[in-house]
Amino acid sequence: MRHLLHMASYSSQTNMHARNLAIVWAPNLLRSKDIEATGFNGTAAFMEVRVQSIVVEFILTHVEQLFGDAPLHGTSQLGKGESA
């Protein structure tokens, strides 16, 4: 999410602000088993993707409030006085 937020910081040059990034990335970040299993199409699929994009846009616009200073996945805090 922080990477997408970083990409959104270039929106004046790319026009990929949080909403556009959410529309593009939501189906991959929040995959819907309902759509895949039932083969939704038309209005139902559109509404499902719309909900996904709203959720991703919300997360992107609230990254700091949601994640704060949490370490990025794959980084280790061990060795800094912490134990496993």
N, C-alpha and C positions, 0 to 999 in steps of 0.2 A: 504494500500500500504506500509505503514511503517512496518507493521508486515512482509509482504512478503520480504521487503528489509532486515529486520533483519534475516529472514530465509536464505536469499541469502548469508549473511555473514558467514554462516557455510558451504558454498559450497565445501570447501576443504575436508570436512568430509562426506558430503551427496551427492555431485555432483548435487545439486539443485541450480545452479546459476540462474541469472535473466532470461535467455532464457528458461531454463527448467521449472521454476516456471510459466513463462508466458504461455508456451504451456499447462500446466496443468490447470491453473486458468482462462485463457482467455475466454473459452466458458461459464463459470459461471459469470464472471465479466462483460462481454460484450455480453450478450445473443442476438442472432439474431432472430427477429421475422420472417424474410424471411426464414431462415432455418426451423424453427418450423412450419410455416404456409404452406409452399410449399413442405415440406419433401425433401429438397435438399439431394442428395446423390452423391457419387463419387467425381468427380473433383470439382464441384461447391461448395460442402460442405467443401472440403479440402481447397479451396482457401479462403472461408469465414473465416474459423478457422485460417488460416495463417495470414490474415489481422488482426484479433483480437489479435493473439499472438504478432505480431509486435507492435501493439499499446500498449499492456500491458507491453511488454519489454521496450519500450520507456519510459513509465510512471515510471517503476521501476528504470530505470537508471537515471532518472531526478526528483526524488521525492523532493529533497530540492529546486530545481529551480521552480518546479510547485507548491509546497505546502508551502515551507518555514517553518515558525514557526506557521502555522495555527493550532489552537487547534484540537485535535482529536474529532471525532463525539461523542457527549454525555458528553463532559466536559463543564463545565460552567465557564465563565469568570466573571459572575455577582458577586457582592460582593467585587470586587477589584476596586471600584471607578467608575464602569460602570453602566449605567442604561439600562433597557430593551427597 
